[in-house]
């Protein structure tokens, strides 16, 4: 199965009926897509009330890709707000309880920063992270090219398979060490994650003093040929992994939702079990 979705549900105005706000956005979102990436969990381990609400607001078959907390992946500025790393991981896993109990956790996404390069201590940390997460499905995404450089390419993929990491395959600008190539190799027979970050080379690397960097980094709209190329890639990946989770993250300009819907049409996919679409006054 190929599941198409977006990162977050708050910034996709093209799919919301007029005057949609607050909790209604997730409900409107889940009438179009069967999966979503939860980004709020990256910035803070979410309280139970939030996770329980999001679970209740979505259809029974809806799935969440929950992004690992930034302290777990080395993005945290300063000290982590926990006594130990073990305590941090336990708090994060506890926050996943509503998703697990309702069968709505597709996977946890560990996205590591550009400075997390391929070296012995980082390999050891990845192994430790996977052990801490137990039987929870976890995807791994790199932002440093060294992991897929010729000396380590095969070793990285073999390590991910051996340790039980789902490969998070990226489409992103190709600029130096801070970007990775698109590696069309699954490491898990059941699940593979694909994330579309856009191809905005100018916005990908933070310029000196760039105040609006985060607003423009994912400013990109995939054209039909690029999506068609990816249609072929997805069909090839389906031979390696039974379920593909495809997330469009090119949302700086509101393009993710439109590209996601285009890909659905291109693949001729129609999902059952989505939320009913909200009707406007004259529908």
C-alpha positions in Angstrom: 0.0 0.0 0.0 1.1 3.6 -0.7 0.0 6.1 1.9 0.3 9.8 0.8 0.3 12.6 3.4 1.9 15.9 4.5 4.0 17.1 7.3 1.7 18.8 9.9 -1.9 19.8 9.3 -2.0 23.5 10.1 -0.6 25.2 7.0 -2.4 23.7 4.1 -5.1 26.3 3.3 -5.9 24.8 -0.1 -7.6 21.8 1.4 -9.6 23.5 4.2 -13.2 24.8 3.8 -13.6 28.5 4.5 -13.3 29.6 8.1 -11.7 26.3 9.2 -9.7 26.8 12.3 -8.2 25.0 15.3 -9.2 21.4 15.8 -11.3 21.5 12.6 -8.1 21.6 10.5 -7.0 18.1 11.5 -10.5 16.8 10.8 -10.5 18.5 7.4 -7.0 17.2 6.7 -8.0 13.6 7.4 -10.8 13.8 4.8 -8.0 14.0 2.1 -5.1 12.0 3.5 -4.7 8.9 5.6 -1.4 9.8 7.3 0.3 12.8 8.7 3.7 13.7 10.2 3.4 15.1 13.8 6.0 17.8 14.1 5.0 19.2 17.5 6.6 16.3 19.2 10.0 17.5 17.9 9.8 20.7 19.8 8.4 19.3 23.0 7.3 15.9 24.3 3.6 16.4 24.0 1.2 16.1 27.0 -1.2 13.3 27.1 -4.2 15.6 26.5 -2.8 16.7 23.1 -2.0 13.1 21.9 -5.4 11.8 23.1 -7.2 14.6 21.3 -5.5 14.1 18.0 -6.2 10.4 18.1 -9.9 11.0 18.8 -10.1 13.7 16.0 -9.0 11.3 13.3 -10.6 8.3 11.6 -10.0 4.8 12.9 -7.5 3.8 10.2 -5.6 7.1 10.3 -1.8 6.9 10.9 0.7 9.2 12.5 4.4 9.5 11.8 5.6 11.0 15.1 8.9 13.0 14.9 11.3 12.2 17.7 11.9 14.9 20.3 14.9 17.2 19.4 16.8 16.2 22.5 16.9 12.6 21.3 18.5 13.6 17.9 21.0 16.2 19.1 19.1 19.3 17.9 18.5 20.6 21.4 20.2 23.8 22.3 21.8 23.6 25.7 21.0 20.9 28.3 18.0 18.5 27.9 15.2 19.2 30.4 15.6 15.7 31.9 17.9 14.2 34.5 19.2 11.5 32.1 18.8 10.5 28.4 17.1 7.3 29.6 14.4 9.4 31.4 13.9 11.5 28.2 13.4 8.4 26.1 11.0 6.9 28.6 8.9 10.2 28.7 8.8 10.2 24.9 7.7 6.6 24.7 5.0 7.2 27.3 3.7 10.0 25.1 3.1 7.5 22.3 0.7 5.5 24.3 -2.6 6.8 22.8 -1.3 6.2 19.2 -0.1 2.7 20.1 -3.3 1.7 21.9 -5.5 2.9 19.0 -3.3 1.3 16.3 -2.4 4.8 14.9 1.3 4.8 15.2 2.9 4.3 11.8 6.4 4.9 13.1 8.7 7.3 15.0 11.0 9.4 12.8 14.5 10.1 14.0 15.8 12.9 11.8 19.4 13.7 12.7 21.1 17.1 12.0 23.7 18.0 9.3 26.5 17.8 11.9 25.7 14.1 12.8 28.2 12.5 10.5 29.3 8.9 10.0 31.7 8.1 12.7 32.0 5.4 15.4 30.4 7.2 18.3 27.4 8.2 16.2 27.0 4.6 15.0 27.0 3.6 18.7 24.4 6.2 19.6 22.1 5.0 16.8 22.4 1.5 18.1 21.6 2.8 21.6 18.6 4.7 20.4 17.2 1.7 18.7 17.6 -0.4 21.8 15.8 2.3 23.9 12.8 2.3 21.5 12.3 -1.5 21.8 9.7 -2.9 19.4 8.3 0.6 18.4 8.9 1.0 14.6 11.5 3.7 14.0 12.6 5.5 10.8 16.0 7.0 10.4 16.8 10.1 8.3 20.3 11.5 7.8 21.2 15.1 6.9 24.9 14.4 6.4 26.2 13.0 3.1 29.0 11.0 4.7 26.6 8.1 5.6 26.1 7.4 1.9 29.6 8.3 0.7 31.2 5.4 -1.3 33.2 4.0 1.7 30.1 3.7 3.9 27.2 3.4 1.6 26.7 -0.4 1.8 27.7 -0.5 5.5 25.1 2.1 6.4 22.3 0.2 4.7 23.4 -3.1 6.2 23.6 -1.5 9.6 20.0 -0.1 9.3 18.7 -3.5 8.3 20.5 -5.3 11.1 19.4 -2.8 13.7 15.7 -2.6 12.5 15.7 1.0 11.2 13.2 1.9 8.6 14.8 4.0 5.9 13.6 7.5 5.5 14.4 8.2 1.8 14.6 11.9 0.9 14.1 14.1 -2.1 16.0 17.3 -1.3 18.5 19.8 -2.8 21.9 18.4 -3.5 24.3 20.9 -1.9 27.4 19.6 -0.2 27.7 17.7 3.0 24.5 19.0 4.5 22.3 17.1 2.0 22.0 13.4 1.2 21.4 11.7 -2.1 18.1 9.9 -2.9 18.9 6.4 -2.1 16.2 4.1 -3.4 16.9 1.2 -1.0 14.4 -0.1 1.5 15.8 -1.5 4.8 12.5 -2.9 6.1 10.3 -5.3 4.2 7.1 -3.9 5.9 7.6 -0.1 5.9 9.6 2.6 4.1 9.3 6.3 4.6 9.7 8.8 1.7 9.9 12.6 2.5 9.8 15.3 -0.1 11.7 18.4 1.0 11.6 20.3 -2.3 14.6 21.3 -4.4 15.1 24.9 -3.3 18.9 25.0 -3.4 19.1 28.7 -2.5 17.0 28.2 0.6 18.4 24.9 1.8 21.5 26.2 3.4 21.1 29.0 5.9 22.7 32.2 4.6 24.6 34.4 7.0 22.1 36.5 8.9 19.1 34.9 7.1 16.2 35.9 9.3 13.5 34.1 7.2 15.5 31.0 6.5 12.9 28.6 7.9 10.1 30.2 6.0 11.8 29.7 2.6 13.7 26.5 3.1 10.9 24.3 1.9 9.6 26.8 -0.7 9.2 24.6 -3.8 6.5 23.1 -6.0 7.2 19.8 -7.8 6.3 19.9 -11.5 4.4 17.1 -13.2 7.6 15.5 -14.7 9.2 15.4 -11.3 6.2 13.7 -9.8 6.0 11.3 -12.7 9.6 10.3 -12.1 8.7 9.7 -8.5 5.7 7.6 -9.5 8.2 5.3 -11.1 10.5 5.3 -8.1 7.6 4.5 -5.8 6.6 1.6 -8.0 10.1 0.2 -7.8 10.3 0.7 -4.0 7.0 -1.3 -3.7 9.0 -4.3 -4.8 11.2 -3.9 -1.8 8.8 -2.9 0.9 5.1 -3.7 1.3 4.0 -0.3 2.7 5.3 3.1 1.5 4.6 6.2 3.6 5.0 9.3 1.5 5.1 12.7 3.1 5.3 16.1 1.3 7.3 18.6 3.4 7.5 21.4 0.7 5.1 23.5 2.7 6.7 26.9 2.9 4.5 28.2 0.1 1.5 25.9 0.6 2.6 23.6 -2.2 2.7 20.3 -0.2 -1.1 19.7 -0.2 -1.4 20.3 -4.0 1.5 18.1 -4.8 0.2 15.4 -2.5 -3.2 15.5 -4.2 -1.5 15.4 -7.6 0.5 12.3 -6.6 -2.7 10.6 -5.4 -4.3 11.3 -8.8 -1.2 10.2 -10.7 -1.1 6.9 -8.8 -4.8 6.5 -9.2 -5.2 5.9 -5.4 -8.5 6.2 -3.6 -8.6 5.6 0.1 -11.5 4.2 2.2 -12.0 5.2 5.8 -11.2 8.9 5.4 -13.1 11.5 7.4 -16.2 12.9 5.7 -15.5 16.1 3.8 -17.0 19.2 5.3 -19.6 20.8 3.1 -19.9 24.5 2.6 -23.2 26.4 2.6 -24.1 25.8 -1.1 -22.8 22.2 -1.4 
